Structure formats: C-alpha cells, structure tokens
Amino acid sequence: MKHSEFRAAMQDIFGAYAASLAEDLVLAPLGSRTANQALADGESPGRVWAAICEVNELPESVRWHHRQAQHKR
C-alpha cells in the first residue's frame, strides 16, 4: 500500500473523520502510536491500515478496499 492509497482509503471509509482518526486514535498494535505518528516513524502504510482495520473491527472487505478501488479505475 502506498501513502496515497492509505490516505484515499481513510477518506473513502471514514469520510470527514479520517484526518481526526489518523491524528488522534491510538493504535495498540503499533506500540500505542497514532497512524500519523507511526507513518512519521517509518511504519509502512499497509501495516498502519491493518492496525486501523483491526482496532475498528472493520470487515475483511474493508481491509482490501484500496485494492478494490484501484481495480475500478
């Protein structure tokens, strides 16, 4: 997953709350860092996205949203 795919998936799934979640939601699977902190520390966007999906208990179909959206283009 690219950084641009991560941001697009966040926007598609969470809408107006995407920026707030990335900035404020502490993700235990990433060492209790936020998505923005983890990305700034060099964590891969795919790992950050997986942690967001896990913490928010999103269905498997959402986990692969960025791949599905890519095929529609």
Phi and psi in radians as a Rosetta constraint file:
Dihedral C 1 N 2 CA 2 C 2 CIRCULARHARMONIC -1.525 0.35
Dihedral N 2 CA 2 C 2 N 3 CIRCULARHARMONIC 2.827 0.35
Dihedral C 2 N 3 CA 3 C 3 CIRCULARHARMONIC -1.026 0.35
Dihedral N 3 CA 3 C 3 N 4 CIRCULARHARMONIC -0.710 0.35
Dihedral C 3 N 4 CA 4 C 4 CIRCULARHARMONIC -1.138 0.35
Dihedral N 4 CA 4 C 4 N 5 CIRCULARHARMONIC -0.637 0.35
Dihedral C 4 N 5 CA 5 C 5 CIRCULARHARMONIC -1.177 0.35
Dihedral N 5 CA 5 C 5 N 6 CIRCULARHARMONIC -0.659 0.35
Dihedral C 5 N 6 CA 6 C 6 CIRCULARHARMONIC -1.064 0.35
Dihedral N 6 CA 6 C 6 N 7 CIRCULARHARMONIC -0.865 0.35
Dihedral C 6 N 7 CA 7 C 7 CIRCULARHARMONIC -1.109 0.35
Dihedral N 7 CA 7 C 7 N 8 CIRCULARHARMONIC -0.706 0.35
Dihedral C 7 N 8 CA 8 C 8 CIRCULARHARMONIC -1.138 0.35
Dihedral N 8 CA 8 C 8 N 9 CIRCULARHARMONIC -0.735 0.35
Dihedral C 8 N 9 CA 9 C 9 CIRCULARHARMONIC -1.127 0.35
Dihedral N 9 CA 9 C 9 N 10 CIRCULARHARMONIC -0.736 0.35
Dihedral C 9 N 10 CA 10 C 10 CIRCULARHARMONIC -1.018 0.35
Dihedral N 10 CA 10 C 10 N 11 CIRCULARHARMONIC -0.814 0.35
Dihedral C 10 N 11 CA 11 C 11 CIRCULARHARMONIC -1.129 0.35
Dihedral N 11 CA 11 C 11 N 12 CIRCULARHARMONIC -0.768 0.35
Dihedral C 11 N 12 CA 12 C 12 CIRCULARHARMONIC -1.103 0.35
Dihedral N 12 CA 12 C 12 N 13 CIRCULARHARMONIC -0.730 0.35
Dihedral C 12 N 13 CA 13 C 13 CIRCULARHARMONIC -1.487 0.35
Dihedral N 13 CA 13 C 13 N 14 CIRCULARHARMONIC -0.727 0.35
Dihedral C 13 N 14 CA 14 C 14 CIRCULARHARMONIC -1.854 0.35
Dihedral N 14 CA 14 C 14 N 15 CIRCULARHARMONIC -0.170 0.35
Dihedral C 14 N 15 CA 15 C 15 CIRCULARHARMONIC 1.035 0.35
Dihedral N 15 CA 15 C 15 N 16 CIRCULARHARMONIC -2.291 0.35
Dihedral C 15 N 16 CA 16 C 16 CIRCULARHARMONIC -1.096 0.35
Dihedral N 16 CA 16 C 16 N 17 CIRCULARHARMONIC -0.329 0.35
Dihedral C 16 N 17 CA 17 C 17 CIRCULARHARMONIC -1.517 0.35
Dihedral N 17 CA 17 C 17 N 18 CIRCULARHARMONIC -0.096 0.35
Dihedral C 17 N 18 CA 18 C 18 CIRCULARHARMONIC -0.998 0.35
Dihedral N 18 CA 18 C 18 N 19 CIRCULARHARMONIC -0.871 0.35
Dihedral C 18 N 19 CA 19 C 19 CIRCULARHARMONIC -1.111 0.35
Dihedral N 19 CA 19 C 19 N 20 CIRCULARHARMONIC -0.703 0.35
Dihedral C 19 N 20 CA 20 C 20 CIRCULARHARMONIC -1.144 0.35
Dihedral N 20 CA 20 C 20 N 21 CIRCULARHARMONIC -0.751 0.35
Dihedral C 20 N 21 CA 21 C 21 CIRCULARHARMONIC -1.086 0.35
Dihedral N 21 CA 21 C 21 N 22 CIRCULARHARMONIC -0.772 0.35
Dihedral C 21 N 22 CA 22 C 22 CIRCULARHARMONIC -1.101 0.35
Dihedral N 22 CA 22 C 22 N 23 CIRCULARHARMONIC -0.578 0.35
Dihedral C 22 N 23 CA 23 C 23 CIRCULARHARMONIC -1.504 0.35
Dihedral N 23 CA 23 C 23 N 24 CIRCULARHARMONIC -0.590 0.35
Dihedral C 23 N 24 CA 24 C 24 CIRCULARHARMONIC -1.981 0.35
Dihedral N 24 CA 24 C 24 N 25 CIRCULARHARMONIC -0.450 0.35
Dihedral C 24 N 25 CA 25 C 25 CIRCULARHARMONIC -1.328 0.35
Dihedral N 25 CA 25 C 25 N 26 CIRCULARHARMONIC 2.047 0.35
Dihedral C 25 N 26 CA 26 C 26 CIRCULARHARMONIC -1.438 0.35
Dihedral N 26 CA 26 C 26 N 27 CIRCULARHARMONIC 2.219 0.35
Dihedral C 26 N 27 CA 27 C 27 CIRCULARHARMONIC -1.876 0.35
Dihedral N 27 CA 27 C 27 N 28 CIRCULARHARMONIC 1.839 0.35
Dihedral C 27 N 28 CA 28 C 28 CIRCULARHARMONIC -0.983 0.35
Dihedral N 28 CA 28 C 28 N 29 CIRCULARHARMONIC -0.700 0.35
Dihedral C 28 N 29 CA 29 C 29 CIRCULARHARMONIC -1.094 0.35
Dihedral N 29 CA 29 C 29 N 30 CIRCULARHARMONIC -0.259 0.35
Dihedral C 29 N 30 CA 30 C 30 CIRCULARHARMONIC -1.918 0.35
Dihedral N 30 CA 30 C 30 N 31 CIRCULARHARMONIC 0.537 0.35
Dihedral C 30 N 31 CA 31 C 31 CIRCULARHARMONIC 1.277 0.35
Dihedral N 31 CA 31 C 31 N 32 CIRCULARHARMONIC 0.580 0.35
Dihedral C 31 N 32 CA 32 C 32 CIRCULARHARMONIC 1.035 0.35
Dihedral N 32 CA 32 C 32 N 33 CIRCULARHARMONIC 0.717 0.35
Dihedral C 32 N 33 CA 33 C 33 CIRCULARHARMONIC -1.935 0.35
Dihedral N 33 CA 33 C 33 N 34 CIRCULARHARMONIC 2.770 0.35
Dihedral C 33 N 34 CA 34 C 34 CIRCULARHARMONIC -1.389 0.35
Dihedral N 34 CA 34 C 34 N 35 CIRCULARHARMONIC 2.939 0.35
Dihedral C 34 N 35 CA 35 C 35 CIRCULARHARMONIC -1.033 0.35
Dihedral N 35 CA 35 C 35 N 36 CIRCULARHARMONIC -0.795 0.35
Dihedral C 35 N 36 CA 36 C 36 CIRCULARHARMONIC -1.096 0.35
Dihedral N 36 CA 36 C 36 N 37 CIRCULARHARMONIC -0.706 0.35
Dihedral C 36 N 37 CA 37 C 37 CIRCULARHARMONIC -1.127 0.35
Dihedral N 37 CA 37 C 37 N 38 CIRCULARHARMONIC -0.780 0.35
Dihedral C 37 N 38 CA 38 C 38 CIRCULARHARMONIC -1.093 0.35
Dihedral N 38 CA 38 C 38 N 39 CIRCULARHARMONIC -0.758 0.35
Dihedral C 38 N 39 CA 39 C 39 CIRCULARHARMONIC -1.110 0.35
Dihedral N 39 CA 39 C 39 N 40 CIRCULARHARMONIC -0.732 0.35
Dihedral C 39 N 40 CA 40 C 40 CIRCULARHARMONIC -1.116 0.35
Dihedral N 40 CA 40 C 40 N 41 CIRCULARHARMONIC -0.529 0.35
Dihedral C 40 N 41 CA 41 C 41 CIRCULARHARMONIC -1.408 0.35
Dihedral N 41 CA 41 C 41 N 42 CIRCULARHARMONIC -0.039 0.35
Dihedral C 41 N 42 CA 42 C 42 CIRCULARHARMONIC 1.721 0.35
Dihedral N 42 CA 42 C 42 N 43 CIRCULARHARMONIC 0.111 0.35
Dihedral C 42 N 43 CA 43 C 43 CIRCULARHARMONIC -1.128 0.35
Dihedral N 43 CA 43 C 43 N 44 CIRCULARHARMONIC 2.549 0.35
Dihedral C 43 N 44 CA 44 C 44 CIRCULARHARMONIC -1.249 0.35
Dihedral N 44 CA 44 C 44 N 45 CIRCULARHARMONIC 2.500 0.35
Dihedral C 44 N 45 CA 45 C 45 CIRCULARHARMONIC -1.009 0.35
Dihedral N 45 CA 45 C 45 N 46 CIRCULARHARMONIC -0.604 0.35
Dihedral C 45 N 46 CA 46 C 46 CIRCULARHARMONIC -1.113 0.35
Dihedral N 46 CA 46 C 46 N 47 CIRCULARHARMONIC -0.724 0.35
Dihedral C 46 N 47 CA 47 C 47 CIRCULARHARMONIC -1.176 0.35
Dihedral N 47 CA 47 C 47 N 48 CIRCULARHARMONIC -0.690 0.35
Dihedral C 47 N 48 CA 48 C 48 CIRCULARHARMONIC -1.134 0.35
Dihedral N 48 CA 48 C 48 N 49 CIRCULARHARMONIC -0.771 0.35
Dihedral C 48 N 49 CA 49 C 49 CIRCULARHARMONIC -1.079 0.35
Dihedral N 49 CA 49 C 49 N 50 CIRCULARHARMONIC -0.739 0.35
Dihedral C 49 N 50 CA 50 C 50 CIRCULARHARMONIC -1.061 0.35
Dihedral N 50 CA 50 C 50 N 51 CIRCULARHARMONIC -0.701 0.35
Dihedral C 50 N 51 CA 51 C 51 CIRCULARHARMONIC -1.152 0.35
Dihedral N 51 CA 51 C 51 N 52 CIRCULARHARMONIC -0.713 0.35
Dihedral C 51 N 52 CA 52 C 52 CIRCULARHARMONIC -1.097 0.35
Dihedral N 52 CA 52 C 52 N 53 CIRCULARHARMONIC -0.753 0.35
Dihedral C 52 N 53 CA 53 C 53 CIRCULARHARMONIC -1.094 0.35
Dihedral N 53 CA 53 C 53 N 54 CIRCULARHARMONIC -0.746 0.35
Dihedral C 53 N 54 CA 54 C 54 CIRCULARHARMONIC -1.121 0.35
Dihedral N 54 CA 54 C 54 N 55 CIRCULARHARMONIC -0.884 0.35
Dihedral C 54 N 55 CA 55 C 55 CIRCULARHARMONIC -1.109 0.35
Dihedral N 55 CA 55 C 55 N 56 CIRCULARHARMONIC -0.625 0.35
Dihedral C 55 N 56 CA 56 C 56 CIRCULARHARMONIC -1.579 0.35
Dihedral N 56 CA 56 C 56 N 57 CIRCULARHARMONIC 0.055 0.35
Dihedral C 56 N 57 CA 57 C 57 CIRCULARHARMONIC 0.911 0.35
Dihedral N 57 CA 57 C 57 N 58 CIRCULARHARMONIC 0.809 0.35
Dihedral C 57 N 58 CA 58 C 58 CIRCULARHARMONIC -1.417 0.35
Dihedral N 58 CA 58 C 58 N 59 CIRCULARHARMONIC 2.594 0.35
Dihedral C 58 N 59 CA 59 C 59 CIRCULARHARMONIC -1.161 0.35
Dihedral N 59 CA 59 C 59 N 60 CIRCULARHARMONIC 2.786 0.35
Dihedral C 59 N 60 CA 60 C 60 CIRCULARHARMONIC -0.973 0.35
Dihedral N 60 CA 60 C 60 N 61 CIRCULARHARMONIC -0.610 0.35
Dihedral C 60 N 61 CA 61 C 61 CIRCULARHARMONIC -1.072 0.35
Dihedral N 61 CA 61 C 61 N 62 CIRCULARHARMONIC -0.583 0.35
Dihedral C 61 N 62 CA 62 C 62 CIRCULARHARMONIC -1.279 0.35
Dihedral N 62 CA 62 C 62 N 63 CIRCULARHARMONIC -0.595 0.35
Dihedral C 62 N 63 CA 63 C 63 CIRCULARHARMONIC -0.985 0.35
Dihedral N 63 CA 63 C 63 N 64 CIRCULARHARMONIC -0.577 0.35
Dihedral C 63 N 64 CA 64 C 64 CIRCULARHARMONIC -1.833 0.35
Dihedral N 64 CA 64 C 64 N 65 CIRCULARHARMONIC 0.324 0.35
Dihedral C 64 N 65 CA 65 C 65 CIRCULARHARMONIC -0.933 0.35
Dihedral N 65 CA 65 C 65 N 66 CIRCULARHARMONIC -0.745 0.35
Dihedral C 65 N 66 CA 66 C 66 CIRCULARHARMONIC -1.100 0.35
Dihedral N 66 CA 66 C 66 N 67 CIRCULARHARMONIC -0.563 0.35
Dihedral C 66 N 67 CA 67 C 67 CIRCULARHARMONIC -1.301 0.35
Dihedral N 67 CA 67 C 67 N 68 CIRCULARHARMONIC -0.699 0.35
Dihedral C 67 N 68 CA 68 C 68 CIRCULARHARMONIC -1.140 0.35
Dihedral N 68 CA 68 C 68 N 69 CIRCULARHARMONIC -0.747 0.35
Dihedral C 68 N 69 CA 69 C 69 CIRCULARHARMONIC -1.134 0.35
Dihedral N 69 CA 69 C 69 N 70 CIRCULARHARMONIC -0.618 0.35
Dihedral C 69 N 70 CA 70 C 70 CIRCULARHARMONIC -1.148 0.35
Dihedral N 70 CA 70 C 70 N 71 CIRCULARHARMONIC -0.659 0.35
Dihedral C 70 N 71 CA 71 C 71 CIRCULARHARMONIC -1.251 0.35
Dihedral N 71 CA 71 C 71 N 72 CIRCULARHARMONIC -0.427 0.35
Dihedral C 71 N 72 CA 72 C 72 CIRCULARHARMONIC -1.345 0.35
Dihedral N 72 CA 72 C 72 N 73 CIRCULARHARMONIC -0.320 0.35
